[in-house]
Amino acid sequence: METLRVLIVEDTENDALLVLHELARGQYDVTHRRVDTSQGLREALDTERWDLVISDFSLPTLTALDVLKVLAQSRLDLPCIVVSGTIQDEAAVVALRSGAHDFIVKDRLARLLPAVSRELREADVRRQRSAAEVSLAETRDRMRFALEAAGVGTWEFDIASGATVWSDVMERLHGQAPGTFQGTFEAFVDAIHPDDRRGVQDQMLKSTRDHTAARLEYQVTWPDGSVHWISGVGQTFYNDAGRAVRAAGVGMDITAQKSLENQVRLAQRMESIGLLAGGIAHDFNNLLTGILGYSKLVLEDLADHELPEGTRRDLEEIHKAGERAAALTYQLLAFSRKQIIQPTVLNINTVIARLEPMLRRLIGEDIELTARLSPELASANTDAGQLEQVLMNLIVNARDALPTGGKITIETSNVELDAAYARTHVAVVPGPFVMFAVSDNGFGMPREVQARIFEPFFTTKTKDRGTGLGLATVYGIVKQSNGSIWVYSEPGHGTTFKVYLPRVGEAPATVTQRIHTGVVTGKETILVVEDDQQVRKFTRDVLMRNGYTVFEASCAEEAQQVAAARSGQIDLVVTDVVMPGVSGRVLAERLSRQYPTMKILFMSGYTDDAIVQHGVLTPGVAFLQKPFTLAGLGRAVRDVLDA
């Protein structure tokens, strides 16, 4: 259970107890303190550590705006949620503009838990971003220290003669052995990457003309083909007549810093793309439910009828196209970390061993597959089905890099990622991990390809060889499991993908396979609640075909009216999770008071904090992922009713 430290600014003990009662409904071990004055608030902030501040809007001695000012002055990044008995829209807007993260009316405290979960998650994201920024700042500090100590190259240039002197370190920075530099300014320029030569020369000329220091950044290519970044400062010196006579400067390797900056930019770009992809997939899932469902219904209805030549084939192609679109939507949701997952404690070796025969058939006989699995491998907490997808996608990617055959190696091990590693890998938090790697000895990837390898729809393959979503899906699945993935590759020397998942101390769980009877019909009474008309109609039609008595509603309010007008039992509610107004979870809670034995089946094409936490399905909740099929809907309904 997660510990939650809450500072409550409230003058009424009973109201504070109401807030604590609502928080206790979540998976939190709540520690709290109540204050009702500015002095008490400041003392609490100074002496204790808090995760969250919940404040009444108006107290006798201060208001929520005063609380927000104190928080701003404290420079603590604490989410503040305003909870009030009554609040005008204008006052709410002022509170939000002043720094409040949300406001909730006390008679709607059901909104509190989702708001708290959201703000805690966003605060964690801000802390991670801050940690990345601190890491970059530390890197810069180390470089400044190195500039004053070892590892800094120096150079001098006599302008009249052109003679140039490099220190041994400067030569090594440019990939040259000590004593091999030719000693001319032209040799200095020739050592710089062609793309940067003109810029360096222009900067040095400008600084000489303006009597300013020349701050240089340029790339150099070492004899082994690796590219390194050099950062330098040059200064021109003048004689009594004001004529430039010599220049001197220093240089150091900043390749690591550039790598970190690129990682931060990549993470920001991936986050933006993920938000867009998730939004598109959410709306598209409703459309696909109708397309797949009704095309299948038509095919079943016409199964015993004579059709014109090609008509049945055309209908089947429509259905297949819908299935391909559903697969793409699934991949987009996986990339954007919006899939609903059910993680279990498992041993990755077991998953690999189970998949190995299939993987060998997948790669073909001209590729050798070797598995080097650590016998002491610890457990990881992840979704088994998604882990299998990660392995399959990485193996397929390795296979495609070996068009004429080669070797693929799967490795597993327990690793400790320390602070030094985390400083050069922005998304990594130090700690114990389970690592599995997929390596090939294929043609490898250049740096510019590696920088985009996890982006959706980016691919170096021909159009008939994939959609460009395979590695994007892998990236999203690993991130949703709180892990990280890194690619190591050089052209001509193969590629290695390393996946790190947090290690857990528990023994692997025993997974039981649910046996479906194949029966999808029934006589029970079902209430279908869905705001999308097409999905609601399709769901109703399928259930009625299966023998159920079905009532429908387009929103929670209408569903309550339908239920109130009935005198008989409602056996099952099939409800969308995300609806305008009242959510499906709140509706289920309200109807359960009227029908205690009623069962609930949630359906959605998108994660929502109502039934999941960070994409993980709440235990005991029955869920049907959109888009769903006739058979999938029938089995899910029957399973819930028979549970």
Secondary structure, DSSP 8 states (H G I E B T S, - for coil): -EEEEEEEE-S-HHHHHHHHHHHHTSSEEEEEEEE-SHHHHHHHHHHS--SEEEE-SB-SS-BHHHHHHHHHHHT----EEEEESS--HHHHHHHHHTT-SEEEEGGGGGGHHHHHHHHHHHHHHHHHHHHHHHHHHHHHHHHHHHHHSTT-EEEEEETTT-BEEE-HHHHHHTT--TT----BHHHHHHTS-TTTHHHHHHHHHHHHHHT--EEEEEEEE-TTS-EEEEEEEEEEEE-TTS-EEEEEEEEEE-HHHHHHHHHHHHHHHHHHHHHHHHHHHHHHHHHHHHHHHHHHHHHHHTTTS---TTHHHHHHHHHHHHHHHHHHHHHHHHHTT-S-B--EEE-HHHHHHHHHHHHHHHH-TTEEEEEE--TT--EEEE-HHHHHHHHHHHHHHHHHT-TT-EEEEEEEEEEEE-HHHHHTSTT--SEEEEEEEEEE-S----HHHHTTTTSTT--SS-GGG--S-HHHHHHHHHHHTT-EEEEEE-TTS-EEEEEEEEEE-S-----------S------EEEEE-SSHHHHHHHHHHHHHTT-EEEEESSHHHHHHHHHH--S---EEEEESS-SSS-HHHHHHHHHHH-TT-EEEEEESS--TTTEETTEE-TT--EEESS--HHHHHHHHHHHHH-
